[in-house]
């Protein structure tokens, strides 16, 4: 009989918890009062916390994406520093770069996911002379690309119905019951009942009450709160595997779900015309795979090495969960995810992975809201050494041209020294020292943002900096009509001769542009 390592079961436990969180997030399971108890109370708390998170994201997505957007952006960059005085190649690069200007125009209408369209223009000028530009337009599941400064020819492509399928999936997430059933084969109510049944019967029912410790007198980061700990051992995991196998064996809902999702995936593959050797499975084939899965679960249940896991959640009386912690007791490996408001009124977010109490990875963000302004700092540490740190300030709910915008400043440092122990890094031998950065966005009008991004470091002891200057005009009104997507004068991707002529035109015109710019520079 095969033996399974402790790492395997640690990962399995993480997977089970992650799966539980994921399905709760997607389904919004209705945990009924009759299953109320200490362990089921935690399920109830997770449901409510994740339902709130889902609703917040859903509203953000609708506002951000299911709307009209218009952006006009200009950008230029500059190299500076002592290095330019000593390195002739860098000086030449700096001279060329300062003469380049970039322009972007983007207009989109996404109010109807199945009838969305956009236009995109990308242009570059050199020394105030047109260098290259690209025009892209998309609608009706078609895309047309033009490079008017290089060729009169245009290229087009079809992606039939994939947009509609993507829209169905997004709509399913946004609580469109018809789209949900089309993809998953189950009504939302049946799906929710199925998820609840698996969580209760296959997971929570398999954790005995004597392995669940509830406290209403706990303390986390000096915050008085409640806690619940699930002690998970070899016996619990074996019982979960057996219960999963029992639920799966005769579950018609899971078979319907697998068949419907497989069919949707196959339709997408066909529409994308991808050369994948994949046939749509039959109900009988899915049934056979589920039977195999059940046999594997039963086998694993009989071949489990000893393992001791503890999962602890800290939460307030209001139900807000402030920390989740998974610990492997023998070797001290732990994963900690926390989000709370400390006693000083700071909002804290942290994610920490530890190995035998030593921090392997940690990210922590601390911020505070005062008079409509957020002030905060963020740190990323690897093996106890700081890799990234930043301090920031920005306006809460800032709007420019009716759209969300970052109005504020960020400054910080990336430590090259912290990369020394990473396998792919050659930081010890690198001539590059720590990188300092600064981002700034200012509102100069109701619909205009002016920004600057600056990076500074030293190469072989000599300072080098690059600054990028931007100006963005944005609006929540696209102001465009649906573009004409006629392919009458368009070269399609399957037209080999036409595509060859298109690329030849671009190559020849681009070379002429480069030569012309070099000559114009030499005459100045």
C-alpha positions in Angstrom: 0.0 0.0 0.0 1.3 3.4 -0.8 2.3 5.8 2.0 1.6 9.5 1.9 3.9 12.1 3.4 3.0 14.7 6.1 3.6 17.5 3.5 0.9 15.8 1.3 -1.6 16.0 4.1 -0.6 19.5 5.1 -1.3 20.6 1.5 -4.5 18.6 1.5 -5.7 20.4 4.6 -4.9 23.8 3.0 -6.7 22.7 -0.1 -9.8 21.7 1.9 -9.9 25.0 3.7 -9.3 26.9 0.5 -11.9 25.0 -1.3 -14.4 25.7 1.4 -13.7 29.4 1.3 -13.9 29.4 -2.6 -17.2 27.6 -2.8 -18.7 29.8 -0.1 -17.5 32.9 -1.9 -19.1 31.8 -5.1 -22.3 30.3 -3.9 -23.3 32.2 -0.8 -24.4 29.1 1.1 -27.3 29.5 3.4 -26.2 27.8 6.6 -29.5 26.9 8.4 -30.1 27.4 12.1 -30.6 23.8 12.8 -26.9 23.0 12.2 -25.9 25.7 14.7 -23.1 24.6 17.1 -19.5 25.8 17.7 -18.1 24.3 14.5 -21.1 25.1 12.4 -21.1 28.6 13.9 -17.7 29.1 12.3 -19.1 28.1 8.9 -21.8 30.6 9.4 -19.2 33.3 10.1 -17.2 32.5 7.0 -20.3 32.6 4.9 -21.2 36.1 6.1 -17.7 37.5 5.8 -17.1 36.1 2.3 -20.6 37.1 1.2 -19.8 40.7 2.2 -16.5 40.5 0.3 -18.2 39.1 -2.8 -20.9 41.8 -2.8 -18.2 44.5 -2.4 -16.2 43.1 -5.3 -19.4 42.7 -7.4 -20.4 46.3 -7.0 -16.8 47.4 -7.7 -16.7 45.3 -10.9 -20.0 46.7 -12.1 -18.9 50.3 -11.5 -15.5 49.8 -13.0 -16.2 47.6 -15.9 -19.9 47.6 -16.9 -19.8 51.2 -18.0 -18.3 53.6 -20.5 -14.6 54.7 -20.2 -12.5 57.2 -22.0 -8.8 57.8 -21.5 -6.3 60.1 -23.3 -2.8 59.7 -22.1 0.5 61.3 -23.1 3.9 60.2 -21.7 7.6 60.9 -22.0 10.7 59.8 -20.1 14.0 61.2 -19.1 17.3 59.6 -18.0 19.6 61.5 -15.7 22.4 61.1 -13.1 26.1 61.0 -12.8 26.4 57.9 -15.0 25.4 60.0 -18.0 28.7 61.9 -17.6 30.9 58.9 -17.8 29.1 56.4 -20.0 28.8 57.5 -23.6 26.3 54.8 -24.5 24.0 55.8 -21.7 24.3 59.5 -22.7 23.3 58.5 -26.3 20.3 56.5 -24.9 19.3 59.4 -22.7 19.4 61.8 -25.7 17.2 59.5 -27.8 14.7 58.8 -25.0 14.1 62.5 -24.1 12.9 63.1 -27.7 10.3 60.3 -27.6 6.7 61.1 -26.8 3.9 58.5 -26.4 0.2 59.0 -26.9 -2.7 56.7 -26.0 -6.4 57.0 -26.6 -8.8 54.4 -25.4 -12.6 54.5 -25.5 -14.8 51.6 -24.5 -18.5 50.8 -24.0 -19.1 47.7 -21.8 -22.6 48.4 -20.6 -23.8 45.3 -22.4 -21.2 42.5 -22.0 -22.5 40.7 -25.1 -22.4 43.9 -27.2 -19.3 45.7 -26.0 -16.9 47.5 -28.2 -13.7 49.7 -28.0 -11.2 51.7 -29.9 -7.5 52.0 -29.0 -4.9 54.3 -30.5 -1.1 53.9 -29.6 1.2 56.5 -31.1 4.9 57.6 -30.7 6.5 60.8 -31.9 10.2 61.4 -32.1 11.5 64.9 -32.0 8.0 66.2 -32.7 7.7 64.0 -35.8 5.3 61.1 -36.3 7.2 57.8 -35.8 4.7 55.0 -35.5 1.1 54.5 -34.6 -1.4 51.6 -34.2 -5.2 51.8 -34.4 -7.2 48.9 -32.9 -11.0 48.5 -32.9 -13.1 45.7 -31.7 -16.8 44.9 -31.8 -19.2 42.0 -32.8 -16.5 39.4 -31.8 -14.1 40.9 -34.4 -10.8 42.8 -34.1 -9.2 45.0 -36.7 -5.6 46.4 -36.5 -4.1 49.2 -38.6 -0.7 50.8 -38.7 -1.5 53.9 -40.8 2.0 55.5 -40.5 3.6 52.3 -41.9 1.0 50.7 -44.3 -2.4 51.3 -45.8 -3.2 47.6 -45.3 -5.2 46.4 -42.2 -5.4 43.0 -40.4 -8.5 41.5 -39.0 -9.5 38.4 -36.9 -12.7 36.8 -35.7 -13.3 35.3 -32.3 -16.9 34.2 -32.7 -19.1 33.8 -29.6 -16.2 33.6 -27.1 -17.2 37.1 -25.9 -20.7 35.8 -25.2 -19.3 32.8 -23.3 -17.1 35.1 -21.2 -20.1 37.3 -20.6 -22.1 34.3 -19.4 -19.4 33.4 -16.9 -19.2 37.0 -15.6 -22.9 37.3 -15.4 -23.1 34.0 -13.5 -20.8 35.5 -10.9 -22.9 38.6 -10.8 -26.0 36.7 -9.8 -27.6 36.1 -13.2 -29.4 32.8 -12.5 -30.0 31.9 -16.1 -26.3 32.4 -17.0 -25.3 30.4 -13.8 -27.5 27.4 -14.8 -26.2 27.5 -18.4 -22.6 27.1 -17.3 -23.0 24.8 -14.2 -26.1 22.8 -15.2 -27.7 23.4 -11.8 -29.9 26.1 -10.5 -28.2 28.4 -8.0 -30.4 27.0 -5.3 -29.5 23.4 -6.1 -25.8 24.3 -6.3 -26.0 26.0 -2.9 -27.7 23.0 -1.4 -25.0 20.7 -2.8 -22.2 22.8 -1.4 -23.9 23.0 2.0 -24.3 19.2 2.0 -20.6 18.5 1.2 -19.4 21.0 3.8 -21.6 19.6 6.5 -21.6 15.9 5.8 -18.1 15.4 4.4 -16.1 18.0 6.4 -17.7 19.5 9.5 -19.5 16.3 10.6 -16.2 14.5 10.5 -14.6 16.7 13.1 -15.7 15.5 16.6 -16.7 18.2 19.1 -13.9 17.1 21.4 -11.4 18.3 18.7 -13.1 21.7 18.5 -12.0 24.3 21.1 -14.2 27.5 21.4 -13.2 30.4 23.6 -15.0 33.7 24.3 -12.0 35.1 26.2 -9.2 35.2 23.7 -6.7 37.9 22.8 -5.2 38.7 19.4 -2.7 41.6 19.0 -4.2 43.0 22.3 -7.7 42.8 20.9 -10.2 41.0 23.1 -12.1 38.5 20.9 -13.4 35.0 20.5 -11.5 32.1 18.9 -12.3 28.6 17.6 -9.6 25.9 17.0 -10.1 22.8 14.9 -7.5 20.1 15.8 -7.1 17.9 12.8 -5.3 14.5 13.0 -4.9 11.3 11.0 -8.3 10.0 12.1 -10.2 13.2 11.1 -8.5 13.3 7.6 -9.3 9.6 7.0 -12.9 10.2 7.9 -13.2 13.2 5.6 -11.8 11.1 2.7 -14.3 8.4 3.4 -17.2 10.8 3.8 -16.2 12.5 0.5 -16.2 9.2 -1.3 -19.6 8.3 0.2 -21.1 11.6 -1.0 -19.6 11.4 -4.4 -20.6 7.8 -5.2 -24.3 8.4 -5.9 -24.4 12.2 -6.3 -26.3 13.1 -9.5 -25.7 16.9 -8.9 -21.9 16.6 -9.1 -22.1 14.5 -12.3 -24.4 17.2 -13.8 -22.0 19.9 -12.8 -18.9 18.1 -14.2 -20.7 17.4 -17.5 -22.0 20.9 -17.9 -18.6 22.6 -17.1 -16.8 20.1 -19.4 -19.2 20.9 -22.2 -18.8 24.7 -21.7 -15.0 24.3 -21.8 -15.2 22.2 -25.0 -17.4 24.8 -26.7 -14.8 27.5 -25.8 -12.0 25.3 -27.2 -13.8 24.8 -30.4 -14.6 28.5 -30.8 -11.0 29.4 -30.2 -10.0 26.8 -32.8 -7.3 25.5 -30.5 -5.6 22.4 -31.6 -6.2 20.4 -28.5 -6.9 16.7 -28.5 -9.9 16.9 -26.2 -13.3 15.3 -26.7 -16.4 16.2 -24.8 -16.8 13.5 -22.2 -20.0 11.5 -21.9 -22.0 11.1 -18.7 -20.7 7.5 -18.5 -17.1 8.6 -18.7 -17.6 11.2 -16.0 -19.3 8.5 -13.9 -16.2 6.3 -14.3 -13.9 9.1 -13.3 -15.9 9.8 -10.2 -15.8 6.1 -9.3 -12.0 6.2 -9.7 -11.8 9.2 -7.5 -13.9 7.5 -4.8 -11.6 4.5 -4.9 -8.5 6.8 -4.6 -10.1 8.6 -1.6 -10.8 5.3 0.1 -7.2 4.1 -0.5 -5.7 7.3 0.9 -7.9 7.0 4.0 -6.2 3.7 4.8 -2.7 4.9 4.2 -2.3 8.1 6.2 0.8 8.8 8.2 0.5 10.6 11.6 -0.1 14.3 11.3 -1.3 17.0 13.7 -2.8 20.2 12.3 -4.5 23.1 14.1 -6.7 25.7 12.3 -7.6 28.7 14.5 -9.9 31.6 13.7 -10.1 34.8 15.8 -13.3 36.8 15.5 -15.2 39.6 17.2 -18.6 39.5 18.8 -19.9 41.3 15.6 -18.8 38.2 13.6 -15.8 39.9 11.9 -13.0 37.4 11.4 -9.7 39.1 12.2 -7.2 36.3 11.8 -7.0 32.8 10.3 -4.1 30.5 11.2 -3.1 27.1 10.0 -0.3 25.3 12.0 1.5 22.0 11.5 2.3 21.1 15.1 5.4 18.9 14.7 7.6 21.1 12.5 6.1 24.5 13.4 5.1 25.4 9.8 2.3 27.9 9.8 0.3 30.2 7.5 -1.4 33.3 9.0 -3.8 35.6 7.3 -5.0 38.6 9.3 -7.1 41.7 8.6 -8.3 44.0 11.5 -8.3 47.4 13.0 -5.7 47.8 15.9 -6.2 49.8 19.1 -4.8 52.9 17.5 -7.3 52.9 14.7 -5.0 51.6 12.0 -6.3 49.2 9.4 -3.9 46.2 9.3 -3.5 43.5 6.7 -0.9 40.8 7.0 0.0 37.5 5.4 2.8 35.4 7.0 4.3 32.0 6.2 6.6 30.6 8.9 8.8 27.6 9.2 9.7 26.5 12.7 8.8 30.0 13.9 11.2 31.7 11.4 9.4 33.9 8.9 9.8 32.7 5.3 7.5 35.3 3.7 5.6 38.2 5.2 3.6 41.1 3.7 2.1 43.7 6.0 0.1 46.8 5.2 -0.8 49.4 7.8 -3.0 52.4 7.0 -5.2 55.0 8.6 -8.0 57.3 7.3 -8.0 60.9 8.5 -10.1 63.7 7.0 -10.6 61.8 3.7 -6.9 60.9 3.3 -5.3 57.5 3.7 -1.8 57.4 5.0 0.0 54.1 5.3 3.0 51.9 4.8 3.6 48.5 3.2 6.5 46.0 3.8 7.4 42.7 2.1 10.0 40.5 3.9 11.7 37.4 2.6 13.4 35.1 5.2 13.3 38.0 7.7 15.0 40.5 5.4 13.1 43.4 3.9 12.8 43.3 0.1 10.2 46.0 -0.4 8.9 48.9 1.6 6.7 51.9 0.7 4.9 54.8 2.4 1.9 56.2 0.7 -0.9 58.8 1.0 -3.9 59.1 -1.2 -7.5 60.5 -1.4 -10.3 58.2 -0.4 -12.8 57.5 -3.2 -11.1 60.0 -5.5 -12.9 60.6 -8.8 -11.5 62.3 -11.9 -13.8 62.7 -14.9 -16.3 60.5 -13.1 -14.0 57.5 -12.9 -12.0 56.1 -10.0 -8.5 57.5 -9.8 -5.4 57.3 -7.6 -4.6 60.9 -6.4 -1.7 60.8 -4.0 2.0 59.8 -3.6 3.9 56.6 -3.0 7.6 56.4 -2.2 9.8 53.5 -1.1 12.7 51.2 -1.7 13.5 47.8 -3.2 16.5 46.1 -1.5 18.8 44.3 -3.7 20.6 42.8 -0.7 17.5 40.9 0.2 17.7 39.0 -3.1 21.0 37.4 -2.3 19.6 34.1 -1.0 17.2 33.7 -3.9 18.3 31.0 -6.4 17.8 33.1 -9.5 19.5 36.2 -8.1 23.1 37.4 -8.6 22.7 40.3 -6.3 26.1 39.8 -4.8 27.8 40.3 -8.1 25.3 42.9 -9.4 26.6 46.5 -10.0 23.1 47.7 -9.2 22.4 49.0 -5.6 19.0 49.5 -3.9 16.3 51.0 -6.1 14.4 54.0 -4.8 11.1 54.9 -6.3 8.4 57.6 -6.2 5.0 57.8 -7.8 2.9 60.9 -7.7 -0.5 61.7 -9.2 -2.1 65.2 -9.0 -5.5 66.4 -10.1 -5.0 69.5 -12.3 -8.6 69.7 -13.5 -11.9 67.9 -13.0 -10.9 65.3 -15.6 -7.1 65.6 -15.8 -4.4 63.8 -13.8 -0.7 64.7 -14.0 1.7 62.0 -12.9 5.4 61.3 -12.3 7.1 58.0 -11.7 10.8 58.2 -10.7 13.3 55.4 -10.1 16.8 56.0 -8.8 19.7 53.6 -8.2 23.5 53.4 -8.5 25.5 51.4 -11.0 29.1 50.9 -10.1 28.8 53.6 -7.5 27.4 56.2 -10.0 23.8 57.5 -9.7 21.3 56.8 -12.4 17.7 57.8 -12.5 14.7 57.5 -14.9 11.6 59.7 -14.7 8.4 59.1 -16.5 5.9 62.0 -16.9 2.3 61.4 -17.7 -0.9 63.3 -18.3 -4.2 61.5 -18.4 -7.6 62.9 -19.3 -10.4 60.5 -18.4 -14.1 60.4 -18.5 -17.0 58.1 -17.8 -18.5 58.9 -21.2 -16.8 57.1 -24.1 -18.3 59.4 -26.7 -17.9 56.9 -29.5 -20.3 55.1 -31.9 -19.9 51.4 -32.5 -17.1 51.0 -35.0 -17.5 49.6 -38.5 -16.2 46.1 -38.5 -16.5 45.3 -42.2 -13.8 42.9 -43.5 -14.2 44.0 -47.1 -10.7 45.6 -47.3 -9.2 43.7 -44.4 -6.5 41.0 -44.6 -7.5 38.1 -42.4 -4.9 35.9 -40.5 -5.6 32.8 -42.8 -4.7 34.8 -45.9 -1.0 33.8 -46.1 -0.1 36.0 -49.1 -1.9 39.0 -47.7 -0.2 38.6 -44.3 3.2 38.4 -46.0 2.5 41.6 -47.9 1.4 43.3 -44.7 4.5 42.3 -42.8 6.8 43.3 -45.8 5.1 46.8 -45.9 5.7 47.3 -42.2 9.3 46.1 -42.2 10.2 48.3 -45.2 8.4 51.4 -43.8 9.9 51.0 -40.4 13.4 50.8 -41.7 12.8 54.0 -43.7 11.5 55.7 -40.5 14.5 54.7 -38.5 17.0 55.9 -41.2 15.1 59.2 -41.6 15.2 59.9 -37.8 18.9 59.1 -37.6 19.7 61.4 -40.5 17.5 64.2 -39.1 19.4 63.8 -35.7 22.8 64.0 -37.4 21.8 67.2 -39.2 20.9 69.0 -36.0 
